[in-house]
């Protein structure tokens, strides 16, 4: 879920780094922005294929879309490939075109809503994702994405309620636990965040992003050695060094004294 002007860096290299930026800001100062370009604080839903696979398939998917633009299944896969390669705006255009023709396809609406969120169109994304949901059979994945969108809008209390709803549908789901943990961290509730992230990391289905987010929250609490060990566990050396560097800079900012305020000039003496 990234908006990038130039060629996007590999997502694996930014798993922790992007979230560090968001949480460092939340932990040290009040967050003034109401959304945030490429910083979320929440884990995206697991992509159905990797960026490398997306780049291998994208030309074929594009050709099939040109010849059969009404093919919803191909459009959804093409949209995911575009998002995986940093082309979220084009994914929105593709999925919007098909969704107009197939407005009752809930899976298609779900993909369209995710693409809208990737481009920062949060209110519209929430509306589309609500339409993608069946009240009688709610999908925890959609609820989870809606919570992530609310986190990006700095509406953390509302996001946490949605994560709790998702957990009632899918108890113990590590993606939801991880998002809820990071949302709590953005609310500066670090011990509670760590507890949930440890629970998520212990789940057999947890991926390395969950463990990296746990490392982040541990680092925010000043236990840098433990955080560094976790950060290095799943990553290649270069990626680990990058994430550790972010952790170090984050902790340096936390421990630095606040900047001195300049004294206002003395009032001029009146004669």
N, C-alpha and C positions, 0 to 999 in steps of 0.2 A: 504494500500500500504506500507507494512512494511517488512523489512528483519530482522529477529531476529534469533540469534544463539540458544538461549534457548527457553523454553516455552514462548510464547508471552504474555505480560500483556494484560489485557482487553483493547480493543480499546477505550471504553468509558472513561477509566481512563487517556488516553493519548491525548484526543481530543485537549485540549489546551496546554498541557505540551510540546508536540513535536513541535508545531508551535511556542511556546514561545522561544524555543531554537534557532530556525531558525531566528526569527525576532529580538531577542535580539542581536544576532550576526550581523545581517544586520544593526541594529540601532546604534551599538557601534563601529564596526570595518568593514573594507572591507571584503567581503566574498571571500576567495581564492579558495574554492573548487568548482568544476564544476558539481556538482550533489550532491546527498547527501543521501546515505543510507536510513535512515528512517525519514529524515526531509525534508518536502516539502515546507511548506508555502501555500499550496493550499488544498482545501477541496476535498476529493475524491467523485466520483459519488456515490449516495446512493446505498448501497448494497441491493440486492434483498431479502436477509434474514440475520438474525443476526448471530453472532458467535455461540450463544447457539443453534440456529436452525441448523446451519451448522454442528456442532458436532453431533447432533442427526441424521442427514441424511447422513453423510459422508460415513459410512460403506455400506449402501445400494447403494449409488451412485457409490462407488468403485466396488461393486460386479456387478452392471449393466455395468459398463465400461469394466470390465474384460470379461464379456460374450458377449458384443456388443460394441466393441471399435469404430465402425463406426457410432454409434448413436450420431449425433452432438448435439442434444438438451440435452441429458444426459451428454455429455462431457462438455458442457458449464456450466451446473449446478454443476457438479463435480468440474470444475475449480474454480467456484466462492466459493464453500465450502472450497476448499484447500486454496484459498487466504484469506478467512475470518478466517482461523485457522492458519495463518502464514506460509503456505507451498507454497509460490509463485513459487519456482523453480520446484516443482512437477507439479503445475498447468501449467507451461510453457510446460513441457514435454508432459502432457496429450493433451493440446490444439494444440501443434505443430503437434503431430501425426495425429490428426483428420483433421487439416487444410491442411496437405499435400494431403489428399484424397479428401477434399471438399474445394478446394481453391477459389470457387466462392461464398461461404456462407459468406455474409457480416457480419451477426451477430456473427458468429464464429470468423472471423478475428478481430472484435472489442474486443471480450473477450481475444483473444490471444495477441493483442496489449497491453491491460491493464495489463495482467500477465507479459509480457516482461518489462513493465515500473516498475512493482513492484520489479523486480529483478535488476533494475538499467541498463538494456539494452536499453537505451533511444533512440539511433539512430535507432536501429532495430524496436523498438516500434513505432516510428514515421512513418517509412516506411510501416509497417503493417497496422497502423491505416489509413494512406492515401489510401491504397488499400481497406479498409473497407468502404470508403466514396463514396457515389454516387454524382457526380457533379451536377446532375439535381435535386436531393433531399437531400441536405446535412443534416446530423444529428448533432444537436447542442451538443449532449452528447459527440460525438467523438471529435468535435472541442474543447470542454471544457477540455477533457482529454489531448489532444495535448498541450493546453495551460499550463496545470499543469505540463506536462513533461518538457516543455521549462523553466518553473519556477525552476524545480529541477536542470536544467542545468545552472541556473543563467542567462538565456537569457530573462530577464523580459520584455524588450520592445517588443520583438517578441511575448511573451506570452500574453501581454496585447492586442495586435492587434487581436490575435485569440479569446480572450474573447469578444472583441467588435464584431467580426464576429458572434460569437455564440449568442450574444444578438440581433443581427439583425435578426437571425433566430427565436429566442425564447425571445422576449422582456420581461424584468423584471424577468427572471428566477433566483430564489434566489441562486441556486448553482453556477451559472456563476457570478452573482454579487459578491458573497462572495469570489470566487477565484480571481476575478479582484481586489477586495478590498485588499486582502492579497498580491497580486502581487504588487500593488501600495505601500503597507507598506514595502515590501522588497526593493522597490526603494526609500524608505524613504520619501514617499509622504503621511504622516499620515493623514492630514485633509481630503484629497480626499478619502483615504482609509476608514476613518470613515463614510463619507457621503454615500458611496456605501454600506457599511456593515449595516448601519441603514436602507437603502432602502431594502436590502435583508432581514433583520430581521423583517421588517414590513409586509413581504409577508405572506399570510396564509399558504403557503406550506413550509415555512422555518422551519428547524429542529433546535435542540438545538446547533448543531455545529456552525451554523451561529451566534447565540447569543454569544457563547463562543469566537468566533473569533472577534466579535465586542468588547467584554470585553478586549481581548488582545490588540487591537489597541488603545482603550481608555487608558489602563494601560501604554502603551508605550509613551503616551503623558503626563504621570504624574498624571492623574486623578484617583488615586488609589481607592478611596472610591467608585466611580461610577463603576469602573471595578470590584471591589470585589463583589458589590451587584449583578451585572449581572452574575458573575462567579458562585455565589451560587444559582441562581434562579432555574436552571434546574437539578442540580446534587445532588446526595446523599451526605450527610455530609462528608464522607471520601474522595470522589472524589473532592468535592469542596475545601476541605482543601488542597489537593494535588495541585490543580490548583492555588489556592491562594498563596501557598508557592512558586510556580514557579514565579508568578507575583511579589511577594516580592523580591525574589532573583534577578529577572531581573531589577527591579527598583533600587535595591541596587547597581548593577553593573553600571547602567546608571549614578547614582549620585556620584559614587566613583571617586576621582581624578585619573588622569592617572598615571601609575607607573613612578617614576623618572628614567630618563635615566642615566646609569652609565657613569661617565666621563672617556674619554680615558686616558691612562697613559701618563704622560708628557714625551716628547722625552728626550732621554739620552743626557747629556751634552757631547759635543765633546772637547777633549783636544787639 
